[in-house]
Amino acid sequence: MTTLSTLPARSMLRTAALLLLCAAACSGCVNRFGEAEAPTHGDEVAEVQMFGAEMFNDWTPDGDWLVSPRLDAPDGVTRVGVLVELNEAGVLPAFDAQSLDGTLEGEWTAVTSSWGEEDTQVGIANLTAGDGARLRIRAIETSRIRTLRWNASIPEVHEESGEDLGTTREALRSELSGIGITSRESWGARATRCTSRDSSRVRFAIHHTVSGSTDPRRQVRGIQTYHMDSRGWCDVGYHFLIGIDGTIYEGRPLHLLGAHVANNNTGNIGVSFVGCFHTSGCAGLGPSTPPRAMIDAAGRLIGTLSRLYGISVSSSNVRGHRDHPGQSTTCPGDNLRPRIGDIISIARSSSLGGSTPAPSPSPAPAPSTPSGDSCRHTYGGRYADTACSQSYQCCDGTWRTRGACGSCACVETTGERGCGT
């Protein structure tokens, strides 16, 4: 379903030259993923990942703005999406997006926030149809940005479930409960819109998210929102994500077809390490070498799943993203890929009845998903500006640490609807 082709040189950003992305396959490359293993409307995504001190060097000054090179979208574009990690908590920077159709230029359209929490922000702009796009940012805003991922696509269309957040899924198998998995409900997942089941489970793919790793719970929420809002995917692409402390997060429900390795999704369980684990380009995103807790958790997870689904634990069935046929990416990074052998060894021990201690249960989820001028809590309920929920406070539509915007209008007990309307 997915093919990769290099964009013209003018569209390649200096800081995006490494092929680091996992779900996006590579920076400066075109990739196509979707819910099904056949080409469908809107399953091609052109995407760029940017980070580092020189990330905007190839953007062109235009008055108060810096304008990106053209990003070609061979399957077309009607939406641009951005995933931004900031140097400190704040609102989405001022971005505009523009569709391009050959030499014709569309109107600049403001990128509006669809989700934000502390230093992680997601935004989208709906555009007239074209075959490429550009992004621009107020030059004064560039110093706020730690990483920027943006794409141009025709988003997939799914029937809405009628709920913003939820746990529409089959329950995790009881055999998985003892290995420390944080459920979708616990980390504040949005309800899945996926419908394509995948009953065959025969292999595993190891990824890294190429993102910060300091707050995996928040980063997982941001990645899911970016996948769903900007690309129009039915859910986050991975089945499981592993935090820097070894916490395992339930991603796309396991009985559903994933979207994480082009042309290799059927029967493939996607496991992604939250962080950046390459030999270069990961500065400022947390440890560039995966801690032992992450390796142990991955081994424990894969060992248990292999036993439940009768999968042989071997180097042919547990592979890095790049090691699957037809992939053009460095994922899961040069510092994680050599540890796959250790993951396999731990998995074999676990599948034979051995064990590695599971991490302590994760705390209740932080609030998430702001909307307009109020904030929505993970467990439900909308809260007005300055209202509080346990350790967080609603500040101009974004959850911040308590006290960030003055005294609390009222205080809520996490999990209850005690504030707002």
SEVEX-407308 format. One record per residue (C-alpha): residue number from 1; residue in three letters; z, y, x. Coordinates in steps of 0.2 Angstrom, whole numbers. Example, Ala and Ser with C-alpha at 12.3 -4.5 7.8 and 13.67 -1.06 7.14 Angstrom:
residues 2
- seq, type, w, v, u
- 1, Ala, 39, -22, 62
- 2, Ser, 36, -5, 68
***
This chain:
residues 421
- seq, type, w, v, u
- 1, Met, 0, 0, 0
- 2, Thr, 3, 12, 14
- 3, Thr, -8, 17, 28
- 4, Leu, -4, 30, 42
- 5, Ser, -15, 43, 49
- 6, Thr, -12, 56, 62
- 7, Leu, -13, 74, 55
- 8, Pro, -25, 87, 64
- 9, Ala, -17, 94, 80
- 10, Arg, -14, 111, 71
- 11, Ser, -3, 102, 59
- 12, Met, 8, 94, 72
- 13, Leu, 25, 103, 76
- 14, Arg, 31, 102, 94
- 15, Thr, 48, 97, 88
- 16, Ala, 41, 84, 76
- 17, Ala, 30, 75, 89
- 18, Leu, 42, 59, 90
- 19, Leu, 39, 47, 77
- 20, Leu, 57, 46, 71
- 21, Leu, 57, 45, 52
- 22, Cys, 61, 29, 43
- 23, Ala, 57, 31, 24
- 24, Ala, 44, 44, 29
- 25, Ala, 37, 33, 43
- 26, Cys, 34, 47, 55
- 27, Ser, 35, 65, 58
- 28, Gly, 18, 74, 58
- 29, Cys, 10, 59, 50
- 30, Val, 4, 54, 32
- 31, Asn, 13, 40, 24
- 32, Arg, 13, 31, 7
- 33, Phe, 27, 22, -2
- 34, Gly, 30, 19, -20
- 35, Glu, 39, 8, -32
- 36, Ala, 25, -6, -32
- 37, Glu, 15, -14, -18
- 38, Ala, -1, -7, -25
- 39, Pro, -8, 11, -24
- 40, Thr, -2, 21, -38
- 41, His, -3, 39, -43
- 42, Gly, 8, 50, -32
- 43, Asp, 13, 37, -19
- 44, Glu, 6, 46, -4
- 45, Val, 18, 58, 5
- 46, Ala, 14, 69, 19
- 47, Glu, 30, 74, 28
- 48, Val, 37, 83, 43
- 49, Gln, 54, 82, 51
- 50, Met, 60, 96, 62
- 51, Phe, 76, 99, 72
- 52, Gly, 80, 107, 89
- 53, Ala, 81, 124, 96
- 54, Glu, 62, 126, 96
- 55, Met, 59, 119, 78
- 56, Phe, 50, 135, 72
- 57, Asn, 40, 139, 88
- 58, Asp, 24, 133, 80
- 59, Trp, 26, 144, 64
- 60, Thr, 16, 160, 63
- 61, Pro, 25, 177, 60
- 62, Asp, 20, 186, 44
- 63, Gly, 31, 201, 41
- 64, Asp, 48, 195, 37
- 65, Trp, 42, 177, 36
- 66, Leu, 38, 163, 47
- 67, Val, 23, 152, 40
- 68, Ser, 21, 134, 44
- 69, Pro, 5, 125, 50
- 70, Arg, -5, 117, 36
- 71, Leu, 2, 100, 31
- 72, Asp, -13, 89, 25
- 73, Ala, -10, 78, 9
- 74, Pro, -24, 66, 8
- 75, Asp, -18, 60, -9
- 76, Gly, -16, 77, -15
- 77, Val, -1, 89, -18
- 78, Thr, 7, 97, -33
- 79, Arg, 25, 98, -26
- 80, Val, 33, 103, -10
- 81, Gly, 51, 96, -7
- 82, Val, 63, 101, 7
- 83, Leu, 79, 93, 13
- 84, Val, 89, 105, 24
- 85, Glu, 105, 102, 34
- 86, Leu, 113, 118, 38
- 87, Asn, 124, 123, 53
- 88, Glu, 138, 127, 41
- 89, Ala, 141, 126, 22
- 90, Gly, 130, 138, 12
- 91, Val, 116, 139, -1
- 92, Leu, 98, 134, 1
- 93, Pro, 88, 146, 13
- 94, Ala, 74, 157, 6
- 95, Phe, 59, 146, 6
- 96, Asp, 42, 148, -2
- 97, Ala, 28, 135, -4
- 98, Gln, 9, 137, -6
- 99, Ser, -4, 124, -10
- 100, Leu, -20, 124, -1
- 101, Asp, -37, 117, -8
- 102, Gly, -50, 117, 6
- 103, Thr, -50, 136, 11
- 104, Leu, -43, 142, -5
- 105, Glu, -24, 147, -5
- 106, Gly, -13, 146, -20
- 107, Glu, 1, 158, -24
- 108, Trp, 17, 157, -14
- 109, Thr, 30, 149, -25
- 110, Ala, 49, 150, -22
- 111, Val, 58, 134, -18
- 112, Thr, 72, 132, -29
- 113, Ser, 88, 121, -27
- 114, Ser, 89, 105, -36
- 115, Trp, 105, 99, -27
- 116, Gly, 117, 106, -14
- 117, Glu, 134, 101, -7
- 118, Glu, 142, 110, 8
- 119, Asp, 129, 110, 22
- 120, Thr, 116, 99, 14
- 121, Gln, 103, 106, 2
- 122, Val, 88, 99, -7
- 123, Gly, 74, 110, -15
- 124, Ile, 57, 109, -24
- 125, Ala, 43, 120, -28
- 126, Asn, 29, 114, -41
- 127, Leu, 12, 120, -36
- 128, Thr, -6, 120, -42
- 129, Ala, -16, 105, -36
- 130, Gly, -22, 105, -18
- 131, Asp, -26, 94, -3
- 132, Gly, -13, 102, 8
- 133, Ala, 2, 114, 8
- 134, Arg, 11, 127, 19
- 135, Leu, 30, 132, 19
- 136, Arg, 37, 149, 24
- 137, Ile, 55, 154, 27
- 138, Arg, 63, 171, 29
- 139, Ala, 64, 173, 48
- 140, Ile, 82, 179, 47
- 141, Glu, 87, 162, 39
- 142, Thr, 81, 151, 53
- 143, Ser, 97, 152, 63
- 144, Arg, 106, 143, 49
- 145, Ile, 96, 127, 50
- 146, Arg, 101, 112, 59
- 147, Thr, 87, 100, 52
- 148, Leu, 73, 102, 40
- 149, Arg, 63, 89, 32
- 150, Trp, 49, 94, 20
- 151, Asn, 34, 85, 11
- 152, Ala, 19, 88, 1
- 153, Ser, 15, 75, -13
- 154, Ile, 10, 72, -31
- 155, Pro, 27, 65, -37
- 156, Glu, 28, 49, -46
- 157, Val, 32, 50, -65
- 158, His, 45, 39, -72
- 159, Glu, 52, 38, -90
- 160, Glu, 69, 47, -90
- 161, Ser, 84, 37, -94
- 162, Gly, 92, 52, -103
- 163, Glu, 107, 54, -90
- 164, Asp, 109, 63, -74
- 165, Leu, 122, 52, -66
- 166, Gly, 126, 35, -69
- 167, Thr, 127, 17, -64
- 168, Thr, 112, 9, -73
- 169, Arg, 111, -7, -62
- 170, Glu, 115, -25, -62
- 171, Ala, 133, -27, -55
- 172, Leu, 134, -32, -37
- 173, Arg, 137, -50, -34
- 174, Ser, 155, -55, -34
- 175, Glu, 152, -63, -17
- 176, Leu, 149, -46, -9
- 177, Ser, 165, -38, -15
- 178, Gly, 175, -44, 0
- 179, Ile, 164, -35, 13
- 180, Gly, 169, -17, 9
- 181, Ile, 154, -11, -1
- 182, Thr, 155, 7, -9
- 183, Ser, 147, 5, -26
- 184, Arg, 134, 18, -32
- 185, Glu, 147, 24, -45
- 186, Ser, 160, 27, -31
- 187, Trp, 148, 38, -20
- 188, Gly, 141, 47, -35
- 189, Ala, 123, 40, -37
- 190, Arg, 111, 46, -49
- 191, Ala, 105, 33, -62
- 192, Thr, 90, 23, -55
- 193, Arg, 73, 25, -64
- 194, Cys, 66, 10, -56
- 195, Thr, 59, -5, -66
- 196, Ser, 50, -16, -53
- 197, Arg, 61, -31, -50
- 198, Asp, 60, -41, -34
- 199, Ser, 67, -59, -36
- 200, Ser, 61, -65, -19
- 201, Arg, 74, -61, -4
- 202, Val, 67, -67, 12
- 203, Arg, 70, -54, 26
- 204, Phe, 78, -38, 31
- 205, Ala, 72, -22, 38
- 206, Ile, 84, -11, 49
- 207, His, 82, 8, 48
- 208, His, 90, 25, 53
- 209, Thr, 90, 40, 42
- 210, Val, 87, 53, 56
- 211, Ser, 100, 64, 49
- 212, Gly, 117, 70, 52
- 213, Ser, 131, 57, 51
- 214, Thr, 147, 67, 50
- 215, Asp, 149, 64, 31
- 216, Pro, 139, 49, 26
- 217, Arg, 144, 50, 8
- 218, Arg, 136, 67, 6
- 219, Gln, 121, 63, 17
- 220, Val, 118, 47, 6
- 221, Arg, 118, 59, -10
- 222, Gly, 106, 71, -2
- 223, Ile, 94, 57, 4
- 224, Gln, 94, 50, -14
- 225, Thr, 91, 67, -22
- 226, Tyr, 77, 71, -9
- 227, His, 68, 54, -12
- 228, Met, 69, 56, -31
- 229, Asp, 67, 75, -34
- 230, Ser, 54, 79, -21
- 231, Arg, 44, 63, -20
- 232, Gly, 47, 58, -37
- 233, Trp, 53, 40, -32
- 234, Cys, 63, 30, -44
- 235, Asp, 78, 30, -33
- 236, Val, 84, 30, -14
- 237, Gly, 72, 19, -5
- 238, Tyr, 85, 8, 4
- 239, His, 96, -6, -4
- 240, Phe, 111, -2, 8
- 241, Leu, 116, 12, 19
- 242, Ile, 129, 11, 33
- 243, Gly, 140, 26, 38
- 244, Ile, 146, 30, 55
- 245, Asp, 163, 22, 51
- 246, Gly, 156, 6, 46
- 247, Thr, 157, 9, 27
- 248, Ile, 143, 1, 18
- 249, Tyr, 135, 11, 3
- 250, Glu, 126, 2, -11
- 251, Gly, 108, 10, -12
- 252, Arg, 94, 5, -23
- 253, Pro, 100, -9, -34
- 254, Leu, 97, -26, -25
- 255, His, 87, -34, -38
- 256, Leu, 74, -20, -38
- 257, Leu, 59, -18, -26
- 258, Gly, 63, -6, -12
- 259, Ala, 53, 7, -4
- 260, His, 56, 8, 15
- 261, Val, 43, -2, 24
- 262, Ala, 25, 2, 20
- 263, Asn, 15, -14, 14
- 264, Asn, 31, -24, 18
- 265, Asn, 43, -21, 3
- 266, Thr, 42, -37, -6
- 267, Gly, 56, -49, -2
- 268, Asn, 63, -36, 10
- 269, Ile, 81, -29, 9
- 270, Gly, 82, -12, 17
- 271, Val, 97, -8, 27
- 272, Ser, 98, 10, 34
- 273, Phe, 110, 17, 47
- 274, Val, 115, 35, 42
- 275, Gly, 112, 45, 58
- 276, Cys, 100, 47, 72
- 277, Phe, 99, 34, 85
- 278, His, 84, 38, 96
- 279, Thr, 84, 42, 115
- 280, Ser, 79, 60, 112
- 281, Gly, 78, 72, 97
- 282, Cys, 95, 68, 90
- 283, Ala, 106, 82, 98
- 284, Gly, 118, 89, 86
- 285, Leu, 116, 75, 73
- 286, Gly, 131, 65, 78
- 287, Pro, 132, 50, 90
- 288, Ser, 115, 45, 96
- 289, Thr, 122, 27, 99
- 290, Pro, 128, 17, 84
- 291, Pro, 146, 14, 85
- 292, Arg, 153, -4, 85
- 293, Ala, 159, -2, 67
- 294, Met, 141, 1, 61
- 295, Ile, 135, -15, 70
- 296, Asp, 149, -25, 64
- 297, Ala, 146, -19, 46
- 298, Ala, 127, -23, 47
- 299, Gly, 131, -40, 53
- 300, Arg, 143, -44, 40
- 301, Leu, 132, -38, 26
- 302, Ile, 116, -47, 32
- 303, Gly, 127, -63, 35
- 304, Thr, 133, -63, 18
- 305, Leu, 117, -59, 10
- 306, Ser, 108, -72, 20
- 307, Arg, 120, -85, 14
- 308, Leu, 118, -79, -4
- 309, Tyr, 99, -79, -4
- 310, Gly, 96, -93, 8
- 311, Ile, 88, -82, 21
- 312, Ser, 87, -89, 39
- 313, Val, 96, -77, 51
- 314, Ser, 83, -75, 65
- 315, Ser, 73, -62, 74
- 316, Ser, 58, -65, 63
- 317, Asn, 68, -61, 47
- 318, Val, 79, -47, 54
- 319, Arg, 68, -34, 61
- 320, Gly, 68, -15, 64
- 321, His, 56, -5, 54
- 322, Arg, 44, -3, 68
- 323, Asp, 43, -21, 71
- 324, His, 35, -25, 54
- 325, Pro, 16, -26, 54
- 326, Gly, 6, -10, 52
- 327, Gln, 20, 2, 56
- 328, Ser, 18, 18, 66
- 329, Thr, 36, 24, 69
- 330, Thr, 50, 23, 82
- 331, Cys, 62, 18, 68
- 332, Pro, 76, 12, 70
- 333, Gly, 77, 22, 86
- 334, Asp, 78, 16, 104
- 335, Asn, 97, 15, 104
- 336, Leu, 98, 5, 88
- 337, Arg, 84, -7, 90
- 338, Pro, 92, -16, 105
- 339, Arg, 107, -19, 95
- 340, Ile, 98, -30, 82
- 341, Gly, 102, -45, 92
- 342, Asp, 120, -41, 91
- 343, Ile, 118, -39, 72
- 344, Ile, 110, -56, 71
- 345, Ser, 124, -64, 81
- 346, Ile, 137, -57, 69
- 347, Ala, 127, -61, 54
- 348, Arg, 126, -79, 60
- 349, Ser, 144, -80, 62
- 350, Ser, 147, -72, 45
- 351, Ser, 135, -84, 36
- 352, Leu, 144, -99, 43
- 353, Gly, 160, -93, 36
- 354, Gly, 166, -82, 50
- 355, Ser, 172, -65, 47
- 356, Thr, 173, -47, 53
- 357, Pro, 187, -36, 46
- 358, Ala, 180, -25, 32
- 359, Pro, 184, -7, 32
- 360, Ser, 198, 0, 21
- 361, Pro, 192, 5, 4
- 362, Ser, 183, 22, 3
- 363, Pro, 192, 36, -6
- 364, Ala, 186, 43, -22
- 365, Pro, 169, 52, -21
- 366, Ala, 167, 71, -18
- 367, Pro, 159, 81, -32
- 368, Ser, 141, 83, -32
- 369, Thr, 125, 89, -40
- 370, Pro, 127, 107, -44
- 371, Ser, 116, 115, -57
- 372, Gly, 113, 133, -61
- 373, Asp, 129, 144, -59
- 374, Ser, 141, 129, -62
- 375, Cys, 145, 113, -53
- 376, Arg, 144, 95, -60
- 377, His, 157, 82, -55
- 378, Thr, 152, 65, -49
- 379, Tyr, 162, 57, -63
- 380, Gly, 155, 69, -76
- 381, Gly, 160, 86, -82
- 382, Arg, 153, 104, -78
- 383, Tyr, 164, 117, -70
- 384, Ala, 163, 135, -69
- 385, Asp, 163, 146, -53
- 386, Thr, 180, 145, -44
- 387, Ala, 186, 129, -54
- 388, Cys, 193, 115, -43
- 389, Ser, 191, 97, -42
- 390, Gln, 204, 89, -30
- 391, Ser, 199, 94, -13
- 392, Tyr, 184, 104, -18
- 393, Gln, 180, 120, -27
- 394, Cys, 165, 126, -36
- 395, Cys, 158, 142, -27
- 396, Asp, 142, 150, -35
- 397, Gly, 135, 133, -40
- 398, Thr, 139, 123, -24
- 399, Trp, 154, 112, -21
- 400, Arg, 164, 119, -6
- 401, Thr, 181, 114, 2
- 402, Arg, 196, 121, -9
- 403, Gly, 200, 139, -6
- 404, Ala, 182, 143, 0
- 405, Cys, 179, 156, -14
- 406, Gly, 197, 162, -19
- 407, Ser, 210, 155, -30
- 408, Cys, 206, 141, -42
- 409, Ala, 204, 145, -61
- 410, Cys, 210, 128, -65
- 411, Val, 213, 111, -56
- 412, Glu, 206, 94, -61
- 413, Thr, 212, 77, -57
- 414, Thr, 197, 67, -49
- 415, Gly, 189, 56, -62
- 416, Glu, 195, 66, -77
- 417, Arg, 187, 80, -86
- 418, Gly, 200, 93, -84
- 419, Cys, 190, 109, -80
- 420, Gly, 176, 118, -88
- 421, Thr, 166, 112, -103
***
